[in-house]
Amino acid sequence: MGLVERLWAAGEMPFRDGLYRSDDTGVEVHVDGPGAYHPDAGQPIPFRLGEPLDVAEAIEEDGVTEAYPAFESPLPDGAGRVSGGGSGMGNIGYLARLDADRSFRWVLVMFHSNPFVGVRHEGATAVFTNDWGNRLALDLTRPALARGVVPKGSSRPRDPRRDP
């Protein structure tokens, strides 16, 4: 069991914006806070993935925080579940992907997203809603959100430290 998976099992997650996978690889996450959209609730949350993230360094520098789940929902195809909630000061949100047996796949931590309180599914896209009514749509088949992604022309799993 890796570092991030152990944190998740203990009800914790890294305290830096990022996508953290069960194999202890990660990617920077850039998200604008919903405060920029208040009082216009229901707006999309600007979101993008960045460069590979050194997971151990992120945890050493910024520590960890508790994960407070607000919901867990099965995926329409039965392949697993998604979970979401918040942490700490009320501005932190997280989304997590679990396998069908509820084993940890990844957690997406966002310092300025606000807690997530629900999800609806549109095919392979999960549309999450935060406590301000703003939405974040994620295509769950997106390669960055898949475990064990194999780079083109390679038989080894993708390592974001070597395969940005």
C-alpha positions as a Markdown table, in Angstrom:
| # | Residue | x | y | z |
|---|---|---|---|---|
| 1 | Met | 0.0 | 0.0 | 0.0 |
| 2 | Gly | 1.4 | 3.3 | -1.1 |
| 3 | Leu | 1.7 | 6.6 | 0.9 |
| 4 | Val | -1.4 | 8.2 | -0.5 |
| 5 | Glu | -3.4 | 5.0 | -0.2 |
| 6 | Arg | -2.4 | 4.8 | 3.5 |
| 7 | Leu | -3.4 | 8.4 | 4.1 |
| 8 | Trp | -6.8 | 7.7 | 2.4 |
| 9 | Ala | -7.4 | 4.7 | 4.6 |
| 10 | Ala | -6.7 | 6.9 | 7.6 |
| 11 | Gly | -9.3 | 9.5 | 6.4 |
| 12 | Glu | -6.6 | 11.9 | 5.3 |
| 13 | Met | -5.2 | 13.4 | 2.0 |
| 14 | Pro | -2.4 | 15.6 | 0.9 |
| 15 | Phe | -2.8 | 19.3 | 1.7 |
| 16 | Arg | -1.6 | 20.6 | -1.7 |
| 17 | Asp | -3.7 | 21.0 | -4.9 |
| 18 | Gly | -3.1 | 17.9 | -6.9 |
| 19 | Leu | -4.3 | 14.7 | -8.4 |
| 20 | Tyr | -2.9 | 11.9 | -6.2 |
| 21 | Arg | -3.0 | 8.3 | -7.4 |
| 22 | Ser | -2.8 | 5.0 | -5.6 |
| 23 | Asp | 0.7 | 4.3 | -7.1 |
| 24 | Asp | 2.0 | 7.5 | -5.5 |
| 25 | Thr | 2.2 | 9.4 | -8.7 |
| 26 | Gly | 0.6 | 12.8 | -9.0 |
| 27 | Val | -0.2 | 15.8 | -11.2 |
| 28 | Glu | -0.5 | 19.5 | -10.4 |
| 29 | Val | -4.1 | 20.8 | -10.4 |
| 30 | His | -5.0 | 24.4 | -11.2 |
| 31 | Val | -8.5 | 25.5 | -10.2 |
| 32 | Asp | -9.9 | 29.0 | -9.6 |
| 33 | Gly | -12.0 | 29.3 | -6.5 |
| 34 | Pro | -15.8 | 29.6 | -6.7 |
| 35 | Gly | -15.6 | 33.0 | -5.0 |
| 36 | Ala | -14.8 | 34.5 | -8.3 |
| 37 | Tyr | -18.3 | 33.5 | -9.4 |
| 38 | His | -20.3 | 34.4 | -6.3 |
| 39 | Pro | -23.2 | 35.3 | -6.3 |
| 40 | Asp | -23.7 | 33.6 | -9.7 |
| 41 | Ala | -24.1 | 30.1 | -8.4 |
| 42 | Gly | -24.2 | 27.3 | -10.9 |
| 43 | Gln | -21.2 | 28.3 | -13.0 |
| 44 | Pro | -18.5 | 25.9 | -14.3 |
| 45 | Ile | -15.4 | 25.7 | -12.2 |
| 46 | Pro | -12.2 | 26.5 | -14.3 |
| 47 | Phe | -10.0 | 23.5 | -14.0 |
| 48 | Arg | -6.8 | 22.1 | -15.6 |
| 49 | Leu | -4.1 | 19.6 | -15.0 |
| 50 | Gly | -0.5 | 20.7 | -14.9 |
| 51 | Glu | 2.9 | 19.1 | -14.7 |
| 52 | Pro | 3.8 | 15.9 | -12.8 |
| 53 | Leu | 3.9 | 16.4 | -9.0 |
| 54 | Asp | 6.4 | 14.9 | -6.6 |
| 55 | Val | 3.9 | 13.4 | -4.1 |
| 56 | Ala | 6.4 | 12.7 | -1.3 |
| 57 | Glu | 7.7 | 16.3 | -1.6 |
| 58 | Ala | 4.2 | 17.8 | -1.6 |
| 59 | Ile | 3.3 | 15.9 | 1.6 |
| 60 | Glu | 6.6 | 16.8 | 3.3 |
| 61 | Glu | 6.3 | 20.5 | 2.5 |
| 62 | Asp | 2.5 | 21.0 | 3.0 |
| 63 | Gly | 1.4 | 18.1 | 5.2 |
| 64 | Val | -1.9 | 16.4 | 5.2 |
| 65 | Thr | -5.5 | 17.2 | 6.1 |
| 66 | Glu | -8.6 | 15.3 | 7.0 |
| 67 | Ala | -11.1 | 14.3 | 4.3 |
| 68 | Tyr | -14.8 | 14.9 | 5.3 |
| 69 | Pro | -16.9 | 12.9 | 2.8 |
| 70 | Ala | -20.3 | 14.4 | 1.8 |
| 71 | Phe | -21.3 | 11.8 | -0.8 |
| 72 | Glu | -20.4 | 8.5 | -2.4 |
| 73 | Ser | -22.1 | 7.4 | -5.7 |
| 74 | Pro | -21.8 | 4.3 | -7.8 |
| 75 | Leu | -20.7 | 4.8 | -11.4 |
| 76 | Pro | -23.4 | 4.0 | -14.0 |
| 77 | Asp | -21.3 | 1.1 | -15.5 |
| 78 | Gly | -20.7 | -0.5 | -12.1 |
| 79 | Ala | -16.9 | -0.1 | -12.5 |
| 80 | Gly | -16.5 | 1.7 | -9.2 |
| 81 | Arg | -17.6 | 4.7 | -7.2 |
| 82 | Val | -16.9 | 8.4 | -6.9 |
| 83 | Ser | -16.8 | 10.3 | -3.6 |
| 84 | Gly | -16.5 | 13.9 | -2.7 |
| 85 | Gly | -16.5 | 16.3 | 0.2 |
| 86 | Gly | -14.2 | 18.8 | 1.8 |
| 87 | Ser | -11.8 | 19.6 | 4.6 |
| 88 | Gly | -10.5 | 22.1 | 7.0 |
| 89 | Met | -11.4 | 25.7 | 6.6 |
| 90 | Gly | -14.4 | 25.3 | 4.3 |
| 91 | Asn | -12.7 | 26.3 | 1.0 |
| 92 | Ile | -11.1 | 22.9 | 0.4 |
| 93 | Gly | -12.8 | 20.4 | -1.8 |
| 94 | Tyr | -11.9 | 16.9 | -2.9 |
| 95 | Leu | -13.1 | 14.2 | -5.3 |
| 96 | Ala | -12.1 | 10.6 | -5.2 |
| 97 | Arg | -12.4 | 7.6 | -7.5 |
| 98 | Leu | -12.8 | 4.2 | -5.9 |
| 99 | Asp | -12.8 | 0.8 | -7.6 |
| 100 | Ala | -15.9 | -1.5 | -7.5 |
| 101 | Asp | -14.5 | -3.1 | -4.3 |
| 102 | Arg | -14.1 | 0.4 | -2.8 |
| 103 | Ser | -10.3 | 0.3 | -3.1 |
| 104 | Phe | -8.6 | 3.7 | -3.6 |
| 105 | Arg | -7.8 | 4.8 | -7.1 |
| 106 | Trp | -7.2 | 8.5 | -6.8 |
| 107 | Val | -8.0 | 11.7 | -5.0 |
| 108 | Leu | -8.2 | 15.2 | -6.5 |
| 109 | Val | -7.5 | 17.9 | -3.9 |
| 110 | Met | -8.4 | 21.5 | -4.6 |
| 111 | Phe | -7.7 | 24.3 | -2.1 |
| 112 | His | -10.1 | 26.8 | -3.6 |
| 113 | Ser | -12.9 | 24.7 | -5.0 |
| 114 | Asn | -15.1 | 24.6 | -1.8 |
| 115 | Pro | -16.5 | 21.2 | -0.7 |
| 116 | Phe | -18.3 | 19.0 | -3.2 |
| 117 | Val | -21.8 | 17.9 | -2.2 |
| 118 | Gly | -23.1 | 15.9 | -5.1 |
| 119 | Val | -22.6 | 14.3 | -8.5 |
| 120 | Arg | -24.7 | 13.4 | -11.5 |
| 121 | His | -23.5 | 11.2 | -14.4 |
| 122 | Glu | -23.6 | 12.0 | -18.1 |
| 123 | Gly | -22.1 | 8.9 | -19.7 |
| 124 | Ala | -18.4 | 8.7 | -18.8 |
| 125 | Thr | -18.5 | 12.3 | -17.5 |
| 126 | Ala | -19.2 | 13.0 | -13.8 |
| 127 | Val | -20.6 | 16.4 | -13.1 |
| 128 | Phe | -19.8 | 17.4 | -9.5 |
| 129 | Thr | -21.4 | 20.2 | -7.6 |
| 130 | Asn | -19.9 | 22.2 | -4.8 |
| 131 | Asp | -21.6 | 23.8 | -1.9 |
| 132 | Trp | -22.1 | 27.1 | -3.9 |
| 133 | Gly | -23.8 | 25.3 | -6.7 |
| 134 | Asn | -20.8 | 25.5 | -9.1 |
| 135 | Arg | -20.0 | 22.6 | -11.3 |
| 136 | Leu | -16.9 | 20.6 | -12.2 |
| 137 | Ala | -17.2 | 18.1 | -15.1 |
| 138 | Leu | -14.6 | 15.4 | -15.3 |
| 139 | Asp | -14.4 | 12.8 | -18.1 |
| 140 | Leu | -13.5 | 9.7 | -16.0 |
| 141 | Thr | -11.9 | 8.0 | -19.0 |
| 142 | Arg | -9.4 | 10.9 | -19.4 |
| 143 | Pro | -5.9 | 9.2 | -19.3 |
| 144 | Ala | -4.7 | 11.3 | -16.4 |
| 145 | Leu | -7.5 | 9.8 | -14.3 |
| 146 | Ala | -6.8 | 6.2 | -15.3 |
| 147 | Arg | -4.5 | 4.0 | -13.2 |
| 148 | Gly | -1.7 | 2.2 | -15.1 |
| 149 | Val | -1.8 | 4.4 | -18.2 |
| 150 | Val | 0.7 | 3.1 | -20.8 |
| 151 | Pro | 2.4 | 5.7 | -22.9 |
| 152 | Lys | 2.2 | 5.4 | -26.7 |
| 153 | Gly | 4.7 | 2.8 | -28.1 |
| 154 | Ser | 5.5 | 1.5 | -24.6 |
| 155 | Ser | 4.6 | -1.6 | -22.6 |
| 156 | Arg | 5.4 | -0.1 | -19.2 |
| 157 | Pro | 3.0 | 1.9 | -17.1 |
| 158 | Arg | 3.2 | 5.7 | -17.4 |
| 159 | Asp | 5.6 | 7.3 | -14.9 |
| 160 | Pro | 4.8 | 11.1 | -14.8 |
| 161 | Arg | 8.4 | 11.8 | -13.6 |
| 162 | Arg | 9.6 | 10.3 | -16.9 |
| 163 | Asp | 6.5 | 10.7 | -19.1 |
| 164 | Pro | 5.1 | 14.2 | -18.6 |
